[in-house]
Amino acid sequence: MYLDAFADNPCGTNCWLLGADGTDDAVVVDPGFSPDRVRRPA
């Protein structure tokens, strides 16, 4: 399992990224006002 929390926004709130080992699937929790910043480029 992959778990990361980061605060990359003006409010200083955390964004959580949770992923399963062996897959490309992930869940983003509370991306704040900039959800495009946590998307994988196509």
PDBQT receptor file of N, H, CA, C and O in Angstrom, charges set to zero:
ATOM      1  N   MET A   1       0.847  -1.168   0.000  1.00  0.00    +0.000 N 
ATOM      2  CA  MET A   1       0.000   0.000   0.000  1.00  0.00    +0.000 C 
ATOM      3  C   MET A   1       0.893   1.231   0.000  1.00  0.00    +0.000 C 
ATOM      4  O   MET A   1       1.940   1.264   0.647  1.00  0.00    +0.000 OA
ATOM      5  N   TYR A   2       0.460   2.225  -0.731  1.00  0.00    +0.000 N 
ATOM      6  H   TYR A   2      -0.390   2.198  -1.257  1.00  0.00    +0.000 HD
ATOM      7  CA  TYR A   2       1.154   3.503  -0.803  1.00  0.00    +0.000 C 
ATOM      8  C   TYR A   2       0.259   4.559  -0.178  1.00  0.00    +0.000 C 
ATOM      9  O   TYR A   2      -0.915   4.668  -0.532  1.00  0.00    +0.000 OA
ATOM     10  N   LEU A   3       0.804   5.336   0.749  1.00  0.00    +0.000 N 
ATOM     11  H   LEU A   3       1.758   5.248   1.036  1.00  0.00    +0.000 HD
ATOM     12  CA  LEU A   3       0.050   6.404   1.400  1.00  0.00    +0.000 C 
ATOM     13  C   LEU A   3       0.934   7.633   1.480  1.00  0.00    +0.000 C 
ATOM     14  O   LEU A   3       2.068   7.567   1.954  1.00  0.00    +0.000 OA
ATOM     15  N   ASP A   4       0.409   8.752   1.016  1.00  0.00    +0.000 N 
ATOM     16  H   ASP A   4      -0.513   8.806   0.631  1.00  0.00    +0.000 HD
ATOM     17  CA  ASP A   4       1.162  10.001   1.072  1.00  0.00    +0.000 C 
ATOM     18  C   ASP A   4       0.193  11.126   1.398  1.00  0.00    +0.000 C 
ATOM     19  O   ASP A   4      -0.952  11.119   0.945  1.00  0.00    +0.000 OA
ATOM     20  N   ALA A   5       0.644  12.072   2.167  1.00  0.00    +0.000 N 
ATOM     21  H   ALA A   5       1.574  12.078   2.535  1.00  0.00    +0.000 HD
ATOM     22  CA  ALA A   5      -0.140  13.270   2.474  1.00  0.00    +0.000 C 
ATOM     23  C   ALA A   5       0.737  14.474   2.166  1.00  0.00    +0.000 C 
ATOM     24  O   ALA A   5       1.915  14.507   2.523  1.00  0.00    +0.000 OA
ATOM     25  N   PHE A   6       0.149  15.460   1.500  1.00  0.00    +0.000 N 
ATOM     26  H   PHE A   6      -0.807  15.433   1.211  1.00  0.00    +0.000 HD
ATOM     27  CA  PHE A   6       0.910  16.663   1.199  1.00  0.00    +0.000 C 
ATOM     28  C   PHE A   6      -0.008  17.874   1.245  1.00  0.00    +0.000 C 
ATOM     29  O   PHE A   6      -1.217  17.767   1.038  1.00  0.00    +0.000 OA
ATOM     30  N   ALA A   7       0.587  19.016   1.517  1.00  0.00    +0.000 N 
ATOM     31  H   ALA A   7       1.569  19.102   1.685  1.00  0.00    +0.000 HD
ATOM     32  CA  ALA A   7      -0.156  20.275   1.581  1.00  0.00    +0.000 C 
ATOM     33  C   ALA A   7       0.421  21.201   0.524  1.00  0.00    +0.000 C 
ATOM     34  O   ALA A   7       1.441  21.851   0.752  1.00  0.00    +0.000 OA
ATOM     35  N   ASP A   8      -0.222  21.261  -0.617  1.00  0.00    +0.000 N 
ATOM     36  H   ASP A   8      -1.050  20.733  -0.802  1.00  0.00    +0.000 HD
ATOM     37  CA  ASP A   8       0.241  22.102  -1.722  1.00  0.00    +0.000 C 
ATOM     38  C   ASP A   8      -0.898  23.034  -2.125  1.00  0.00    +0.000 C 
ATOM     39  O   ASP A   8      -1.372  23.019  -3.261  1.00  0.00    +0.000 OA
ATOM     40  N   ASN A   9      -1.313  23.834  -1.169  1.00  0.00    +0.000 N 
ATOM     41  H   ASN A   9      -0.928  23.846  -0.246  1.00  0.00    +0.000 HD
ATOM     42  CA  ASN A   9      -2.402  24.770  -1.441  1.00  0.00    +0.000 C 
ATOM     43  C   ASN A   9      -2.292  25.951  -0.492  1.00  0.00    +0.000 C 
ATOM     44  O   ASN A   9      -1.597  25.858   0.520  1.00  0.00    +0.000 OA
ATOM     45  N   PRO A  10      -2.954  27.055  -0.789  1.00  0.00    +0.000 N 
ATOM     46  CA  PRO A  10      -2.826  28.245   0.057  1.00  0.00    +0.000 C 
ATOM     47  C   PRO A  10      -3.405  28.090   1.460  1.00  0.00    +0.000 C 
ATOM     48  O   PRO A  10      -3.027  28.837   2.362  1.00  0.00    +0.000 OA
ATOM     49  N   CYS A  11      -4.308  27.142   1.663  1.00  0.00    +0.000 N 
ATOM     50  H   CYS A  11      -4.615  26.535   0.931  1.00  0.00    +0.000 HD
ATOM     51  CA  CYS A  11      -4.924  26.962   2.976  1.00  0.00    +0.000 C 
ATOM     52  C   CYS A  11      -4.108  26.065   3.891  1.00  0.00    +0.000 C 
ATOM     53  O   CYS A  11      -4.366  26.025   5.094  1.00  0.00    +0.000 OA
ATOM     54  N   GLY A  12      -3.122  25.337   3.348  1.00  0.00    +0.000 N 
ATOM     55  H   GLY A  12      -2.912  25.369   2.371  1.00  0.00    +0.000 HD
ATOM     56  CA  GLY A  12      -2.291  24.466   4.167  1.00  0.00    +0.000 C 
ATOM     57  C   GLY A  12      -2.980  23.195   4.617  1.00  0.00    +0.000 C 
ATOM     58  O   GLY A  12      -2.525  22.560   5.568  1.00  0.00    +0.000 OA
ATOM     59  N   THR A  13      -4.071  22.801   3.959  1.00  0.00    +0.000 N 
ATOM     60  H   THR A  13      -4.441  23.317   3.186  1.00  0.00    +0.000 HD
ATOM     61  CA  THR A  13      -4.757  21.566   4.326  1.00  0.00    +0.000 C 
ATOM     62  C   THR A  13      -4.134  20.385   3.589  1.00  0.00    +0.000 C 
ATOM     63  O   THR A  13      -3.555  20.553   2.516  1.00  0.00    +0.000 OA
ATOM     64  N   ASN A  14      -4.250  19.218   4.153  1.00  0.00    +0.000 N 
ATOM     65  H   ASN A  14      -4.720  19.081   5.025  1.00  0.00    +0.000 HD
ATOM     66  CA  ASN A  14      -3.628  18.036   3.571  1.00  0.00    +0.000 C 
ATOM     67  C   ASN A  14      -4.487  17.397   2.491  1.00  0.00    +0.000 C 
ATOM     68  O   ASN A  14      -5.714  17.362   2.587  1.00  0.00    +0.000 OA
ATOM     69  N   CYS A  15      -3.817  16.895   1.466  1.00  0.00    +0.000 N 
ATOM     70  H   CYS A  15      -2.820  16.923   1.388  1.00  0.00    +0.000 HD
ATOM     71  CA  CYS A  15      -4.413  16.071   0.430  1.00  0.00    +0.000 C 
ATOM     72  C   CYS A  15      -3.814  14.679   0.629  1.00  0.00    +0.000 C 
ATOM     73  O   CYS A  15      -2.603  14.548   0.807  1.00  0.00    +0.000 OA
ATOM     74  N   TRP A  16      -4.642  13.651   0.600  1.00  0.00    +0.000 N 
ATOM     75  H   TRP A  16      -5.625  13.758   0.455  1.00  0.00    +0.000 HD
ATOM     76  CA  TRP A  16      -4.186  12.282   0.834  1.00  0.00    +0.000 C 
ATOM     77  C   TRP A  16      -4.235  11.486  -0.455  1.00  0.00    +0.000 C 
ATOM     78  O   TRP A  16      -5.198  11.575  -1.216  1.00  0.00    +0.000 OA
ATOM     79  N   LEU A  17      -3.186  10.703  -0.697  1.00  0.00    +0.000 N 
ATOM     80  H   LEU A  17      -2.404  10.631  -0.078  1.00  0.00    +0.000 HD
ATOM     81  CA  LEU A  17      -3.113   9.824  -1.853  1.00  0.00    +0.000 C 
ATOM     82  C   LEU A  17      -2.884   8.411  -1.342  1.00  0.00    +0.000 C 
ATOM     83  O   LEU A  17      -1.909   8.148  -0.638  1.00  0.00    +0.000 OA
ATOM     84  N   LEU A  18      -3.787   7.500  -1.698  1.00  0.00    +0.000 N 
ATOM     85  H   LEU A  18      -4.579   7.714  -2.270  1.00  0.00    +0.000 HD
ATOM     86  CA  LEU A  18      -3.731   6.117  -1.242  1.00  0.00    +0.000 C 
ATOM     87  C   LEU A  18      -3.777   5.212  -2.463  1.00  0.00    +0.000 C 
ATOM     88  O   LEU A  18      -4.689   5.315  -3.284  1.00  0.00    +0.000 OA
ATOM     89  N   GLY A  19      -2.787   4.320  -2.586  1.00  0.00    +0.000 N 
ATOM     90  H   GLY A  19      -2.046   4.236  -1.920  1.00  0.00    +0.000 HD
ATOM     91  CA  GLY A  19      -2.730   3.421  -3.733  1.00  0.00    +0.000 C 
ATOM     92  C   GLY A  19      -2.463   1.991  -3.302  1.00  0.00    +0.000 C 
ATOM     93  O   GLY A  19      -1.897   1.739  -2.238  1.00  0.00    +0.000 OA
ATOM     94  N   ALA A  20      -2.883   1.052  -4.155  1.00  0.00    +0.000 N 
ATOM     95  H   ALA A  20      -3.343   1.256  -5.019  1.00  0.00    +0.000 HD
ATOM     96  CA  ALA A  20      -2.683  -0.375  -3.890  1.00  0.00    +0.000 C 
ATOM     97  C   ALA A  20      -1.413  -0.849  -4.591  1.00  0.00    +0.000 C 
ATOM     98  O   ALA A  20      -1.167  -0.486  -5.741  1.00  0.00    +0.000 OA
ATOM     99  N   ASP A  21      -0.612  -1.653  -3.909  1.00  0.00    +0.000 N 
ATOM    100  H   ASP A  21      -0.813  -1.948  -2.975  1.00  0.00    +0.000 HD
ATOM    101  CA  ASP A  21       0.597  -2.208  -4.504  1.00  0.00    +0.000 C 
ATOM    102  C   ASP A  21       0.249  -3.072  -5.711  1.00  0.00    +0.000 C 
ATOM    103  O   ASP A  21      -0.737  -3.810  -5.695  1.00  0.00    +0.000 OA
ATOM    104  N   GLY A  22       1.065  -2.975  -6.754  1.00  0.00    +0.000 N 
ATOM    105  H   GLY A  22       1.866  -2.376  -6.767  1.00  0.00    +0.000 HD
ATOM    106  CA  GLY A  22       0.885  -3.817  -7.923  1.00  0.00    +0.000 C 
ATOM    107  C   GLY A  22      -0.174  -3.345  -8.901  1.00  0.00    +0.000 C 
ATOM    108  O   GLY A  22      -0.473  -4.044  -9.869  1.00  0.00    +0.000 OA
ATOM    109  N   THR A  23      -0.748  -2.170  -8.667  1.00  0.00    +0.000 N 
ATOM    110  H   THR A  23      -0.505  -1.602  -7.880  1.00  0.00    +0.000 HD
ATOM    111  CA  THR A  23      -1.755  -1.627  -9.585  1.00  0.00    +0.000 C 
ATOM    112  C   THR A  23      -1.451  -0.159  -9.865  1.00  0.00    +0.000 C 
ATOM    113  O   THR A  23      -0.616   0.454  -9.202  1.00  0.00    +0.000 OA
ATOM    114  N   ASP A  24      -2.133   0.384 -10.845  1.00  0.00    +0.000 N 
ATOM    115  H   ASP A  24      -2.812  -0.114 -11.384  1.00  0.00    +0.000 HD
ATOM    116  CA  ASP A  24      -2.043   1.820 -11.125  1.00  0.00    +0.000 C 
ATOM    117  C   ASP A  24      -3.210   2.572 -10.508  1.00  0.00    +0.000 C 
ATOM    118  O   ASP A  24      -3.360   3.774 -10.728  1.00  0.00    +0.000 OA
ATOM    119  N   ASP A  25      -4.044   1.872  -9.733  1.00  0.00    +0.000 N 
ATOM    120  H   ASP A  25      -3.922   0.896  -9.555  1.00  0.00    +0.000 HD
ATOM    121  CA  ASP A  25      -5.224   2.485  -9.120  1.00  0.00    +0.000 C 
ATOM    122  C   ASP A  25      -4.847   3.255  -7.866  1.00  0.00    +0.000 C 
ATOM    123  O   ASP A  25      -3.972   2.839  -7.108  1.00  0.00    +0.000 OA
ATOM    124  N   ALA A  26      -5.513   4.374  -7.658  1.00  0.00    +0.000 N 
ATOM    125  H   ALA A  26      -6.225   4.711  -8.274  1.00  0.00    +0.000 HD
ATOM    126  CA  ALA A  26      -5.280   5.178  -6.466  1.00  0.00    +0.000 C 
ATOM    127  C   ALA A  26      -6.544   5.961  -6.131  1.00  0.00    +0.000 C 
ATOM    128  O   ALA A  26      -7.428   6.136  -6.969  1.00  0.00    +0.000 OA
ATOM    129  N   VAL A  27      -6.607   6.418  -4.908  1.00  0.00    +0.000 N 
ATOM    130  H   VAL A  27      -5.889   6.276  -4.227  1.00  0.00    +0.000 HD
ATOM    131  CA  VAL A  27      -7.705   7.252  -4.438  1.00  0.00    +0.000 C 
ATOM    132  C   VAL A  27      -7.108   8.541  -3.904  1.00  0.00    +0.000 C 
ATOM    133  O   VAL A  27      -6.146   8.522  -3.135  1.00  0.00    +0.000 OA
ATOM    134  N   VAL A  28      -7.681   9.652  -4.314  1.00  0.00    +0.000 N 
ATOM    135  H   VAL A  28      -8.462   9.667  -4.938  1.00  0.00    +0.000 HD
ATOM    136  CA  VAL A  28      -7.259  10.964  -3.815  1.00  0.00    +0.000 C 
ATOM    137  C   VAL A  28      -8.364  11.480  -2.910  1.00  0.00    +0.000 C 
ATOM    138  O   VAL A  28      -9.530  11.523  -3.304  1.00  0.00    +0.000 OA
ATOM    139  N   VAL A  29      -7.998  11.871  -1.702  1.00  0.00    +0.000 N 
ATOM    140  H   VAL A  29      -7.052  11.836  -1.382  1.00  0.00    +0.000 HD
ATOM    141  CA  VAL A  29      -8.958  12.380  -0.729  1.00  0.00    +0.000 C 
ATOM    142  C   VAL A  29      -8.648  13.849  -0.473  1.00  0.00    +0.000 C 
ATOM    143  O   VAL A  29      -7.530  14.201  -0.098  1.00  0.00    +0.000 OA
ATOM    144  N   ASP A  30      -9.633  14.688  -0.674  1.00  0.00    +0.000 N 
ATOM    145  H   ASP A  30     -10.542  14.401  -0.979  1.00  0.00    +0.000 HD
ATOM    146  CA  ASP A  30      -9.559  16.123  -0.417  1.00  0.00    +0.000 C 
ATOM    147  C   ASP A  30      -8.468  16.816  -1.227  1.00  0.00    +0.000 C 
ATOM    148  O   ASP A  30      -7.498  17.311  -0.653  1.00  0.00    +0.000 OA
ATOM    149  N   PRO A  31      -8.611  16.857  -2.557  1.00  0.00    +0.000 N 
ATOM    150  CA  PRO A  31      -7.605  17.528  -3.376  1.00  0.00    +0.000 C 
ATOM    151  C   PRO A  31      -7.652  19.053  -3.262  1.00  0.00    +0.000 C 
ATOM    152  O   PRO A  31      -6.827  19.748  -3.855  1.00  0.00    +0.000 OA
ATOM    153  N   GLY A  32      -8.605  19.565  -2.510  1.00  0.00    +0.000 N 
ATOM    154  H   GLY A  32      -9.275  19.001  -2.028  1.00  0.00    +0.000 HD
ATOM    155  CA  GLY A  32      -8.690  21.013  -2.326  1.00  0.00    +0.000 C 
ATOM    156  C   GLY A  32      -9.219  21.704  -3.568  1.00  0.00    +0.000 C 
ATOM    157  O   GLY A  32     -10.089  21.179  -4.263  1.00  0.00    +0.000 OA
ATOM    158  N   PHE A  33      -8.687  22.887  -3.841  1.00  0.00    +0.000 N 
ATOM    159  H   PHE A  33      -7.980  23.314  -3.277  1.00  0.00    +0.000 HD
ATOM    160  CA  PHE A  33      -9.182  23.692  -4.954  1.00  0.00    +0.000 C 
ATOM    161  C   PHE A  33      -8.427  23.439  -6.254  1.00  0.00    +0.000 C 
ATOM    162  O   PHE A  33      -8.730  24.068  -7.268  1.00  0.00    +0.000 OA
ATOM    163  N   SER A  34      -7.439  22.521  -6.247  1.00  0.00    +0.000 N 
ATOM    164  H   SER A  34      -7.193  22.010  -5.423  1.00  0.00    +0.000 HD
ATOM    165  CA  SER A  34      -6.630  22.271  -7.436  1.00  0.00    +0.000 C 
ATOM    166  C   SER A  34      -6.547  20.781  -7.748  1.00  0.00    +0.000 C 
ATOM    167  O   SER A  34      -5.452  20.219  -7.722  1.00  0.00    +0.000 OA
ATOM    168  N   PRO A  35      -7.674  20.119  -8.044  1.00  0.00    +0.000 N 
ATOM    169  CA  PRO A  35      -7.628  18.677  -8.287  1.00  0.00    +0.000 C 
ATOM    170  C   PRO A  35      -6.789  18.303  -9.501  1.00  0.00    +0.000 C 
ATOM    171  O   PRO A  35      -6.263  17.192  -9.556  1.00  0.00    +0.000 OA
ATOM    172  N   ASP A  36      -6.649  19.194 -10.471  1.00  0.00    +0.000 N 
ATOM    173  H   ASP A  36      -7.076  20.097 -10.426  1.00  0.00    +0.000 HD
ATOM    174  CA  ASP A  36      -5.843  18.888 -11.654  1.00  0.00    +0.000 C 
ATOM    175  C   ASP A  36      -4.360  18.700 -11.317  1.00  0.00    +0.000 C 
ATOM    176  O   ASP A  36      -3.641  18.046 -12.072  1.00  0.00    +0.000 OA
ATOM    177  N   ARG A  37      -3.904  19.244 -10.230  1.00  0.00    +0.000 N 
ATOM    178  H   ARG A  37      -4.488  19.776  -9.617  1.00  0.00    +0.000 HD
ATOM    179  CA  ARG A  37      -2.493  19.123  -9.847  1.00  0.00    +0.000 C 
ATOM    180  C   ARG A  37      -2.127  17.737  -9.358  1.00  0.00    +0.000 C 
ATOM    181  O   ARG A  37      -0.943  17.404  -9.314  1.00  0.00    +0.000 OA
ATOM    182  N   VAL A  38      -3.105  16.912  -8.986  1.00  0.00    +0.000 N 
ATOM    183  H   VAL A  38      -4.067  17.182  -9.022  1.00  0.00    +0.000 HD
ATOM    184  CA  VAL A  38      -2.804  15.568  -8.488  1.00  0.00    +0.000 C 
ATOM    185  C   VAL A  38      -3.149  14.485  -9.497  1.00  0.00    +0.000 C 
ATOM    186  O   VAL A  38      -3.018  13.300  -9.187  1.00  0.00    +0.000 OA
ATOM    187  N   ARG A  39      -3.580  14.852 -10.680  1.00  0.00    +0.000 N 
ATOM    188  H   ARG A  39      -3.686  15.814 -10.931  1.00  0.00    +0.000 HD
ATOM    189  CA  ARG A  39      -3.876  13.877 -11.738  1.00  0.00    +0.000 C 
ATOM    190  C   ARG A  39      -2.609  13.473 -12.466  1.00  0.00    +0.000 C 
ATOM    191  O   ARG A  39      -1.696  14.278 -12.651  1.00  0.00    +0.000 OA
ATOM    192  N   ARG A  40      -2.567  12.210 -12.876  1.00  0.00    +0.000 N 
ATOM    193  H   ARG A  40      -3.309  11.556 -12.725  1.00  0.00    +0.000 HD
ATOM    194  CA  ARG A  40      -1.452  11.730 -13.671  1.00  0.00    +0.000 C 
ATOM    195  C   ARG A  40      -1.649  12.238 -15.083  1.00  0.00    +0.000 C 
ATOM    196  O   ARG A  40      -2.743  12.130 -15.636  1.00  0.00    +0.000 OA
ATOM    197  N   PRO A  41      -0.586  12.800 -15.680  1.00  0.00    +0.000 N 
ATOM    198  CA  PRO A  41      -0.718  13.259 -17.062  1.00  0.00    +0.000 C 
ATOM    199  C   PRO A  41      -1.024  12.084 -17.994  1.00  0.00    +0.000 C 
ATOM    200  O   PRO A  41      -0.507  10.984 -17.800  1.00  0.00    +0.000 OA
ATOM    201  N   ALA A  42      -1.844  12.315 -18.981  1.00  0.00    +0.000 N 
ATOM    202  H   ALA A  42      -2.263  13.208 -19.138  1.00  0.00    +0.000 HD
ATOM    203  CA  ALA A  42      -2.207  11.268 -19.949  1.00  0.00    +0.000 C 
ATOM    204  C   ALA A  42      -1.080  10.984 -20.911  1.00  0.00    +0.000 C 
ATOM    205  O   ALA A  42      -1.218  10.132 -21.789  1.00  0.00    +0.000 OA
TER     206      ALA A  42
